[in-house]
Amino acid sequence: MQFHSGDKVVYNNEEYVVQWVYDTGYLEISKDRISNCVLVHITEIVLKKE
């Protein structure tokens, strides 16, 4: 599964937006553009919202 900035994902049963994608397999996600980002590995993402 590939991720891009702006994709919606589910992490910890909550919806987040991908802000930044690293080639190491990590993503910076946040609930919206002004919230603090959370750094997670792609294996921690439950699913990608369409």
Backbone as CSV, one residue per row, in Angstrom:
resi,resn,N_x,N_y,N_z,CA_x,CA_y,CA_z,C_x,C_y,C_z
1,MET,0.844,-1.170,0.000,0.000,0.000,0.000,0.893,1.237,0.000
2,GLN,0.627,2.140,-0.910,1.402,3.382,-0.973,0.603,4.525,-0.366
3,PHE,1.303,5.428,0.260,0.671,6.578,0.885,1.214,7.853,0.260
4,HIS,0.348,8.857,0.219,0.722,10.168,-0.299,0.196,11.231,0.654
5,SER,0.814,12.374,0.641,0.349,13.492,1.444,-1.106,13.794,1.092
6,GLY,-1.931,13.940,2.117,-3.351,14.215,1.910,-4.239,12.989,2.014
7,ASP,-3.657,11.782,1.995,-4.445,10.552,2.140,-5.051,10.487,3.536
8,LYS,-6.250,9.924,3.625,-6.898,9.714,4.917,-6.643,8.282,5.359
9,VAL,-6.238,8.132,6.624,-5.925,6.816,7.181,-6.554,6.683,8.565
10,VAL,-6.640,5.444,9.045,-7.139,5.185,10.393,-5.982,4.678,11.244
11,TYR,-5.792,5.327,12.384,-4.751,4.966,13.349,-5.357,5.115,14.741
12,ASN,-5.237,4.100,15.577,-5.827,4.132,16.931,-7.327,4.406,16.891
13,ASN,-8.012,3.814,15.924,-9.466,3.963,15.751,-9.903,5.399,15.490
14,GLU,-9.009,6.244,15.013,-9.342,7.624,14.688,-8.828,7.949,13.296
15,GLU,-9.529,8.851,12.613,-9.137,9.223,11.256,-8.095,10.339,11.287
16,TYR,-7.060,10.158,10.492,-5.975,11.129,10.372,-5.720,11.426,8.902
17,VAL,-4.979,12.493,8.652,-4.557,12.854,7.301,-3.034,12.761,7.247
18,VAL,-2.517,12.129,6.207,-1.071,12.013,6.030,-0.520,13.386,5.650
19,GLN,0.446,13.864,6.414,1.064,15.155,6.137,2.388,14.995,5.395
20,TRP,3.133,13.937,5.738,4.458,13.750,5.152,4.765,12.266,5.084
21,VAL,5.407,11.826,4.007,5.768,10.423,3.817,7.287,10.322,3.700
22,TYR,7.880,9.447,4.497,9.323,9.228,4.457,9.625,7.922,3.742
23,ASP,10.757,7.845,3.057,11.114,6.625,2.327,11.537,5.494,3.263
24,THR,11.608,5.762,4.560,11.956,4.736,5.546,10.736,3.955,6.020
25,GLY,9.552,4.295,5.514,8.333,3.604,5.916,7.560,4.314,7.010
26,TYR,7.971,5.524,7.352,7.268,6.288,8.374,6.404,7.367,7.739
27,LEU,5.333,7.704,8.446,4.418,8.756,8.012,4.241,9.746,9.154
28,GLU,4.111,11.017,8.819,3.664,12.013,9.791,2.191,12.215,9.514
29,ILE,1.359,11.997,10.535,-0.082,12.133,10.369,-0.619,13.109,11.405
30,SER,-1.731,13.749,11.085,-2.391,14.632,12.039,-3.885,14.618,11.749
31,LYS,-4.657,15.085,12.714,-6.114,15.099,12.540,-6.550,16.193,11.578
32,ASP,-5.785,17.256,11.486,-6.032,18.321,10.511,-4.725,19.085,10.308
33,ARG,-4.733,20.064,9.475,-3.499,20.777,9.112,-2.856,21.534,10.270
34,ILE,-3.638,21.905,11.290,-3.076,22.718,12.373,-2.747,21.915,13.629
35,SER,-3.138,20.647,13.673,-2.845,19.800,14.839,-1.399,19.328,14.813
36,ASN,-0.904,18.942,15.969,0.431,18.356,16.050,0.470,17.049,15.282
37,CYS,1.604,16.769,14.670,1.772,15.537,13.895,2.218,14.393,14.799
38,VAL,1.857,13.189,14.377,2.271,11.954,15.036,3.100,11.182,14.026
39,LEU,4.263,10.680,14.446,5.122,9.892,13.571,4.806,8.416,13.788
40,VAL,4.350,7.728,12.734,3.990,6.309,12.842,4.599,5.538,11.679
41,HIS,4.805,4.242,11.889,5.279,3.376,10.812,4.067,2.874,10.040
42,ILE,4.244,2.607,8.748,3.105,2.191,7.918,2.446,0.913,8.435
43,THR,3.174,0.087,9.166,2.582,-1.137,9.705,1.582,-0.853,10.823
44,GLU,1.588,0.373,11.372,0.655,0.744,12.434,-0.663,1.293,11.894
45,ILE,-0.722,1.566,10.601,-1.933,2.099,9.987,-2.912,0.958,9.764
46,VAL,-4.145,1.134,10.236,-5.150,0.082,10.103,-5.644,-0.006,8.668
47,LEU,-6.013,1.113,8.078,-6.460,1.107,6.694,-6.377,2.489,6.091
48,LYS,-6.408,2.498,4.779,-6.379,3.745,4.023,-7.795,4.032,3.556
49,LYS,-8.307,5.211,3.864,-9.657,5.603,3.457,-9.627,6.034,2.003
50,GLU,-10.647,5.678,1.283,-10.752,6.081,-0.131,-11.498,7.378,-0.254
